[in-house]
């Protein structure tokens, strides 16, 4: 439709609509899958009008078909059903509307839905979205819990009542959204993202009661699974009953069997915690008392020992031995001193007896030359030589006579 137009030479609306219709008419038929959100079967009308919606992306398209085409599946197809239609795009020029003209409608069976979910599950698992190592631990006592559930639903009542019964001070940030139908996926995704953006929210619970496979399909949607995987806040899945396993269960950080079970696993029981604290306190008291008793017994045993009970007893018992040893030491030292004194006296007498002074005392004299040399031979002196004579009481000078 590359046309030469300008503000001065515009195309009429009818011409534009006709050109669009001509381009669309060249398109071929396609198989389209979606969920029926509106169904209009006017009595006597030969055409049935319905709206086909993609719940994951919140996109709808109008579909028309002849009554006989719809009558073939009228018993198994109604609003909310998933169908696959073979349709050709059509352009209604007078109103500028695009629609699909269906020539065949096939309902999507449960078996086919389960097969597609299994294929999606394997694809997401291969990306690591269900890996255990990426799951976040839940806080022990969340102060603020985000809750995504249907308005005035049994799931909401079960979570709130059980949680507040277990811990009355717990607070909730509730987001009421459709939990089935075509609007469920985008609104649940938006609610999860809003709660995840709140720093005060410690954990998010996505809850819904039981239902058929078709009712629980929004919680197996790929868009929701990826949104939960991207959350920084721990997410708890509480969808349906025990046998139900939407894909949300696998990506959530904790899977619970029911909304009631979610409340029990997310919020601790105040009575149980009080009892646990009491038991721990009693156990600590017993441990401390046991330690004190053990130390007292050890102290009593130590005090009962003779060395502690009468610390001077050992000194008194050794006092006589010390006195005897001291006396013996004194006697031994006295004997040694007496012997040494006697030996010293004898040695002194011998030294005195052998001393030159003693010899001089007996009248002898020692002659020495001027250089101090002792004269022992007459030939050592000459006539007239002066000598020094040393006697007991002093010395004097003598001269050698010829």
ChimeraX attribute file (.defattr): number of C-alpha atoms within 10 A of each C-alpha:
attribute: neighborCount
match mode: 1-to-1
recipient: residues
	/A:1	8
	/A:2	4
	/A:3	6
	/A:4	8
	/A:5	9
	/A:6	8
	/A:7	6
	/A:8	6
	/A:9	8
	/A:10	10
	/A:11	14
	/A:12	9
	/A:13	12
	/A:14	13
	/A:15	11
	/A:16	15
	/A:17	19
	/A:18	17
	/A:19	14
	/A:20	17
	/A:21	19
	/A:22	15
	/A:23	13
	/A:24	15
	/A:25	13
	/A:26	11
	/A:27	11
	/A:28	9
	/A:29	15
	/A:30	13
	/A:31	12
	/A:32	15
	/A:33	18
	/A:34	22
	/A:35	22
	/A:36	23
	/A:37	20
	/A:38	15
	/A:39	17
	/A:40	13
	/A:41	13
	/A:42	11
	/A:43	8
	/A:44	7
	/A:45	10
	/A:46	11
	/A:47	17
	/A:48	20
	/A:49	17
	/A:50	19
	/A:51	19
	/A:52	27
	/A:53	22
	/A:54	18
	/A:55	22
	/A:56	18
	/A:57	12
	/A:58	13
	/A:59	11
	/A:60	16
	/A:61	13
	/A:62	17
	/A:63	23
	/A:64	21
	/A:65	19
	/A:66	16
	/A:67	17
	/A:68	14
	/A:69	16
	/A:70	21
	/A:71	13
	/A:72	13
	/A:73	14
	/A:74	13
	/A:75	8
	/A:76	12
	/A:77	19
	/A:78	16
	/A:79	15
	/A:80	19
	/A:81	19
	/A:82	23
	/A:83	18
	/A:84	17
	/A:85	22
	/A:86	16
	/A:87	21
	/A:88	20
	/A:89	19
	/A:90	20
	/A:91	20
	/A:92	13
	/A:93	18
	/A:94	10
	/A:95	9
	/A:96	14
	/A:97	12
	/A:98	17
	/A:99	16
	/A:100	23
	/A:101	20
	/A:102	23
	/A:103	16
	/A:104	17
	/A:105	22
	/A:106	16
	/A:107	18
	/A:108	17
	/A:109	14
	/A:110	13
	/A:111	10
	/A:112	11
	/A:113	15
	/A:114	14
	/A:115	12
	/A:116	12
	/A:117	18
	/A:118	13
	/A:119	12
	/A:120	16
	/A:121	18
	/A:122	13
	/A:123	12
	/A:124	18
	/A:125	14
	/A:126	11
	/A:127	9
	/A:128	14
	/A:129	21
	/A:130	22
	/A:131	13
	/A:132	11
	/A:133	8
	/A:134	13
	/A:135	16
	/A:136	14
	/A:137	12
	/A:138	19
	/A:139	12
	/A:140	10
	/A:141	15
	/A:142	18
	/A:143	15
	/A:144	17
	/A:145	22
	/A:146	27
	/A:147	25
	/A:148	26
	/A:149	28
	/A:150	22
	/A:151	15
	/A:152	9
	/A:153	14
	/A:154	16
	/A:155	23
	/A:156	23
	/A:157	15
	/A:158	18
	/A:159	26
	/A:160	20
	/A:161	14
	/A:162	19
	/A:163	26
	/A:164	17
	/A:165	17
	/A:166	19
	/A:167	17
	/A:168	12
	/A:169	11
	/A:170	16
	/A:171	16
	/A:172	18
	/A:173	14
	/A:174	19
	/A:175	20
	/A:176	16
	/A:177	19
	/A:178	18
	/A:179	26
	/A:180	20
	/A:181	19
	/A:182	25
	/A:183	19
	/A:184	20
	/A:185	27
	/A:186	19
	/A:187	19
	/A:188	25
	/A:189	20
	/A:190	16
	/A:191	21
	/A:192	23
	/A:193	17
	/A:194	12
	/A:195	23
	/A:196	22
	/A:197	13
	/A:198	12
	/A:199	10
	/A:200	14
	/A:201	20
	/A:202	20
	/A:203	25
	/A:204	28
	/A:205	27
	/A:206	26
	/A:207	28
	/A:208	25
	/A:209	20
	/A:210	18
	/A:211	14
	/A:212	10
	/A:213	17
	/A:214	16
	/A:215	16
	/A:216	22
	/A:217	21
	/A:218	27
	/A:219	26
	/A:220	20
	/A:221	19
	/A:222	18
	/A:223	17
	/A:224	23
	/A:225	23
	/A:226	15
	/A:227	15
	/A:228	25
	/A:229	22
	/A:230	13
	/A:231	16
	/A:232	14
	/A:233	24
	/A:234	21
	/A:235	29
	/A:236	28
	/A:237	28
	/A:238	32
	/A:239	29
	/A:240	23
	/A:241	16
	/A:242	11
	/A:243	8
	/A:244	17
	/A:245	19
	/A:246	22
	/A:247	24
	/A:248	27
	/A:249	22
	/A:250	21
	/A:251	28
	/A:252	26
	/A:253	24
	/A:254	21
	/A:255	20
	/A:256	23
	/A:257	17
	/A:258	23
	/A:259	30
	/A:260	21
	/A:261	17
	/A:262	24
	/A:263	24
	/A:264	17
	/A:265	17
	/A:266	22
	/A:267	23
	/A:268	16
	/A:269	20
	/A:270	15
	/A:271	12
	/A:272	11
	/A:273	13
	/A:274	11
	/A:275	12
	/A:276	12
	/A:277	12
	/A:278	12
	/A:279	12
	/A:280	12
	/A:281	12
	/A:282	12
	/A:283	12
	/A:284	12
	/A:285	12
	/A:286	12
	/A:287	12
	/A:288	12
	/A:289	12
	/A:290	12
	/A:291	12
	/A:292	12
	/A:293	12
	/A:294	12
	/A:295	12
	/A:296	12
	/A:297	12
	/A:298	12
	/A:299	11
	/A:300	11
	/A:301	11
	/A:302	13
	/A:303	13
	/A:304	12
	/A:305	11
	/A:306	12
	/A:307	12
	/A:308	12
	/A:309	11
	/A:310	12
	/A:311	11
	/A:312	12
	/A:313	13
	/A:314	11
	/A:315	11
	/A:316	11
	/A:317	10
	/A:318	12
	/A:319	12
	/A:320	11
	/A:321	11
	/A:322	13
	/A:323	11
	/A:324	12
	/A:325	12
	/A:326	12
	/A:327	12
	/A:328	12
	/A:329	12
	/A:330	12
	/A:331	12
	/A:332	12
	/A:333	12
	/A:334	12
	/A:335	12
	/A:336	12
	/A:337	12
	/A:338	12
	/A:339	12
	/A:340	12
	/A:341	12
	/A:342	12
	/A:343	12
	/A:344	12
	/A:345	12
	/A:346	12
	/A:347	12
	/A:348	12
	/A:349	12
	/A:350	11
	/A:351	12
	/A:352	13
	/A:353	12
	/A:354	11
	/A:355	11
	/A:356	15
	/A:357	16
	/A:358	14
	/A:359	16
	/A:360	16
	/A:361	12
	/A:362	10
	/A:363	9
	/A:364	14
	/A:365	18
	/A:366	17
	/A:367	19
	/A:368	17
	/A:369	15
	/A:370	11
	/A:371	8
	/A:372	10
	/A:373	11
	/A:374	15
	/A:375	14
	/A:376	11
	/A:377	7
	/A:378	8
	/A:379	7
	/A:380	10
	/A:381	15
	/A:382	12
	/A:383	9
	/A:384	11
	/A:385	13
	/A:386	16
	/A:387	22
	/A:388	19
	/A:389	18
	/A:390	17
	/A:391	19
	/A:392	16
	/A:393	8
	/A:394	9
	/A:395	13
	/A:396	10
	/A:397	11
	/A:398	13
	/A:399	14
	/A:400	12
	/A:401	9
	/A:402	7
